[in-house]
């Protein structure tokens, strides 16, 4: 397994090992103003060392550096440079309300901000003179505090002392905060452990750096010698046309949009061998469609707190309905309440500034995911719902809304659905753009009536509420319940 080759390495050692293994092979590519730039593994290593050299002079070892989590080459270089010198990268979504960014800064007291020119004023408003704002785009800016200039002009390289340990703090990510205030998750170098086995040679980075799936994909490509294109969910379809990846990973909503265009002959997915989803459960209709095309597909499962995926699956090792097989880099068990618990060096160190939440999430070394599931005799993990979402009816029956939603999503007309309990009965809230048409509504009602005939009484849908707009989503693409 790929993780074995990088287990126990720091971020600096991972980049060096990849450089030694793959040299001038192309590591990443990006497009700016119609110009495509290819970066080799050796060039990436050199760029990281140049930036690390500049950061080392600022005496940031063991201190926090806030890094904008946008998909930009310079930010990826800066991330690995921060970790290489022994500082801690706090990767943040700068599209969040300013008060969220400032709250994180108040807790962490960073010595440095690294962000794009677009967000420089946000940093300056908070930082004043106690931090050094660094920028990526160096055009028309007379400043030496620029990652881009460090990459282009310096001849110096970082001289690593080799005393870092993989269990030491390395980076911080923020939880999405969909149901509560965002938490600051502190992870060690083990949180970057590559766990994905790539069998194809080109990928595309659609997830931002502030999402664990984004950092995980970069590390996986780094370890396997895979070329990836730097893109995003907004420009992904356009970038796929020129980059022509053989494998993609995205949130289910992006995959559904891609396949919708494919079915309308507006997009050609010829050449794509695998499409994986992360961040939310995969649409079952999309799974069936991809299977019909001979394209391998699957979902990953994990959390920010577990350093990403806790499972793996391949075309040879997969099982219908399962999110994957428990990975040997961690332990997974099911509690008496049915909750999925995870233990391993990949699991977070703590929630910074929140001892109560840390104690609640980590008990006896086990991270409590809040998800309900089961593990079969062959080690395949199945997710059945969330503990906090469990509906308890007056007759004592416990109902997982996610299991019902999975069944209702088989209806072709249903775009999105959430299930709630109202007056001790199950109600389905449905979003369908065409639901204004009587024929579409009747098809949905017929589907649900057929569903009701084949399930226990306490799983039956008592009422359908048609929404006039889609559900709100978190920054990572999950529907807000």
Order of alpha helices (4+ residues) and beta strands (2+ residues): alpha-alpha-beta-beta-alpha-beta-alpha-beta-alpha-beta-alpha-beta-alpha-beta-beta-beta-alpha-beta-alpha-beta-alpha-beta-alpha-beta-beta-beta-beta-beta-beta-beta-beta-alpha-beta-beta-beta-beta-beta-alpha-beta-beta-alpha-beta
